[in-house]
Amino acid sequence: MIDKPKVEQAVKMFLEAIGEDPEREGLVGTPDRIARMCEEVYGGTDEAAAEALSVTFDCTRDDLVLEKDIQFYSMCEHHLLPFFGKCHIAYIPDGKVAGLSKLARAVEAYARRAQIQEQLTGQLAEALMKYLEPKGVMVVMEAEHMCMSMRGIKKPGTKTMTYVRKGVFEEDPVLCDRVLRMIGM
């Protein structure tokens, strides 16, 4: 739960610390705007993937399911700057499948918190294994990190790739290669 008054107070102090006047016309509403933004951007700490992945449908097939190019935005826990990109989720059902929008909702639930991309990728894979109980899952994430693009090394356009394999995807490199080809990697 976001403590809006505390965020507003911190933003005022931050503005003063960088030499700004929090009472000047352009900044008067900034503490409130930032507090409301925090509810949206960091609201995932109150969300659980279980809710998103609880809507399933019986399925007698065990063919590969791939949802690709799920846009996401998250915040680097080291610099509190955004990282954003695409998430690709592949799984082999074992009696049930998730509603397609539910996969995107699971991505949102985990992306809306301060963390690192490696953790986000792993959390998604673990949640899919736990709640869908598939034969296997593979999560691939590609993202640009503003902490690399706009500060520090300043290399815009650089992408960080992470992937996690569980179940049959750990055992079958041909299956992994198929997924990577399907998502265009």
N, C-alpha and C positions, 0 to 999 in steps of 0.2 A: 504494500500500500504506500503510495506516494504521499509524503507530508508536505502539502503545498505551501503552508506558511514558512516552513523551514527552508524549502527550495527558494522561495522569494527572498528571504533574508540572506541566504547564501549568495544569490545573484547580485543583490545590492552591494554586498561586501566585495564580491569579485569585481564589479564595475568600479568601485572606489579603488581597489587594489591595482587596477590597470590604468588608473589616472582619469577615469571618466566621472562625470557627475550624474548619478542615478536620477536626479531630479530634472535634468534637462529634457526638453520637449520630446525628443526622439527616443529617450530611454525610460520615460516615466512608466509606461506599460510593459516594459521588457521583463521585469521579474514575474509578473503574472503570466505573460506569454510563455516564458521558459518553464514555469511550473506546470502549465497546461500541456506543453510539449512533452515534458517528462512523463506525464500520465500516459501519453500515447506511445512514446518511444521506449519507455522502460516498463510498460504495463504487463509484459510477459512474465514478470516474476510472480504475478498473481494467477497466471493461467497454467493449465496443465494439458499436456497432449492427450491425456486419458479422455478428457471431454471431447476433443476433436476426433479421436480415433475410436470412440465408442459406437459410432454409427457404422455398422458393417452389414454385409449381405452374404448369404450363403453362396458358395461357388463350388461346383464339382470339378472345375478345370484347375490345372496347376501350370498354366502358361505364364510366361513372363509378363508382368505389368510394369510399365514405365511411365512416369509422369515427369516431363522434362521442362526446363526453363521456368521454374517457379521463382519469380522475382522475390528477393528479400532484402531487407535493410536491418542492420544490427549496429551495435556500438562496441568498439574496442575497449576492453576494460583497462588497458594500459594508458591510453591517451584520451578516452572519452570522445573519440572522433568516429564517424561512421565508417563501416565497411558494407559493401552492397554488391549484389550480383545475382547469380542464378543457382538454384538447387535442383538436382535431378534425383529422383527416387525410383529405384527399381526393386521389385520383390516378386517372389514366387509364392502364390497363395497356397494355403493348406486348409481348405474348407471355407474360407471367408475372405472377402475383399472389402476394402474401405471405400466409402464414397469419395470420388475424385477430389471434390472441394475439401474434404477432410484432411487429405495429405497436405494441401496448401495451408490449412488452418494449423496443422501441427508445426509446420515450418515457422509460421507467424508466432506461435506460442513460445517457441524457443528463441527466435531471432530478436524478440522485443525485450532484451535484457543486456546488460553489460557483460561481455565475455570475449573469448577468443574463437576464431573460426574453427579450430581443431576441436574444441569442446562442443560447439554447436553441431558439427557434423556427427560426432559421437553420440550426443544426446538424442538426435533424431533417429539414428540407427537403433539405439537401445529401446527407444519408445516404440518404434515400429515392430521390433521383435517381441516386445512385451505385450502390446495390446492387439496386434494382428495375428500373432503366433504363426508367421509364415515359415516356409521351408528355408528362406533366406532373404536377406535384404542388402542392398548396396545404395549408399548415399554419396553423391558426388556434389561438391560445392566449389564454385569458382567466384572469386570476389576481388574487387578493387578496394584497397584500404587507404582511406584519406590520411592516416598517419604516415604512409609512405609517399602519397601523391602530393600533398600540399605542405608538408613539413619534413624535417629530417633530410633524407636522401633526395626527395622531390623527384620521383619517377612516376608521373601520371601514366595510367594505362596498364601498369604492371598488375597482373592477376596472380592471386594465390589459389592453388588448387588443393583441395583435401578430399579424401574419400575413405569411407569405412565399409568393410565387407563383413557380413555375418552369415552363419549357416552355410548353405550350399554355395554361396558366392566365395567363401573362403576356400572351398574344396575344388572349385571348377574354374580354372583360368579362362577356358573357352567362353563360359557364361559371362565372365567379367569383360572380356574383350568384346563380346556381342553388345553389351550395354554401352561400353565406351564408343563403339562404332555408331550405335543408334543415337547417342547424344552428340555425335560429331566431333569426337576427340581422337 
